[in-house]
Amino acid sequence: MSNFNEIIQNGLNAQINGEQYMGCDITFYVHRNEGEFKAKTGKTQRSKGKFIVNGILLDESSTPIALQGLNAFELRQTLEIAVPVDMTAADVENGIYTGGIEYARAVVDAWTRTNTGSIGTITLGEIEYGYVLGIRKPYVGDEAFYAGIGKCIPISVELVWQLFDGVIGNELVVKISLHDAEDYTTALLIDGAAVRMRTGDTSQYAEEQDLLTSITQQSLTVKVIIPYKRTGVAVKLVQDLWNGDIDTLYDIQYYDGVAFLESAPYKKVFTAKEINEPLTAGSALSITVTFERALTE
């Protein structure tokens, strides 16, 4: 099974929340191709007391992204899921299908909402890629007969993988908390930047041809733009904008999975040097904050 199949299959199964087919727990199995699908559907319809909902992952196109010195490409795939039509006990007795597929569609819809824009890593050949997954709204087709399964209604999902062998911006995680509050909130970043600035004296030293700089001080600022959601860190920042005092401090954690790991993040105390809330009617509001490293006693 390819890594793509595993990512999708595990993602779908993680969304199952007590959904059942004819009183039996369900699980999803994503096949690599049509041949495997046809060969295994008859054998995998029931496994260890669970009913298998089968799918096929089909490659549509792979387009290189022109970035010199960086392996990057866009992969388009189609996920076809053959969902057996649900039957009640009366249907089984009468041989009449109700046409219900909500038990599987609910899982697919939940996976779509949860994983659109998701990030992760995948190894292709000997190269580890970071990916961003784009998912289009599932399309429900017409009822058809599938050999080895019976009457099904297909659900089609179009997938677009953006793959890079460098760090992807979505991998960056900034967590913010009021100083010593220990209730870090992940800042859902729209945009941002971290800037390390150093200043010093530049002069020509004895017997030196070049000008040399002696660093005397440095500062670190972190600028983040986050959506103004009704809960979370944005509310704290807006309260600080309107009511805060100059002594308000924030703890910030940062990790990117490469230079700083989640298990060992960068963690320092900052002050909100500038907080900006655009007051624009008819648009989703965002909060722009520039944090600067603060000294604490």
Secondary structure as UniProt FT lines:
FT   HELIX           3..14
FT   STRAND          20..21
FT   TURN            22..23
FT   STRAND          24..31
FT   HELIX           34..44
FT   STRAND          46..47
FT   TURN            48..49
FT   STRAND          50..64
FT   TURN            68..69
FT   STRAND          72..84
FT   HELIX           89..94
FT   HELIX           102..115
FT   TURN            116..117
FT   STRAND          118..124
FT   TURN            125..126
FT   STRAND          127..135
FT   STRAND          139..140
FT   STRAND          144..146
FT   TURN            147..149
FT   STRAND          150..164
FT   HELIX           169..171
FT   STRAND          173..178
FT   TURN            179..180
FT   STRAND          185..186
FT   STRAND          191..204
FT   TURN            206..207
FT   STRAND          211..227
FT   HELIX           233..243
FT   TURN            246..247
FT   STRAND          249..255
FT   TURN            262..263
FT   STRAND          266..276
FT   TURN            281..282
FT   STRAND          286..293
//
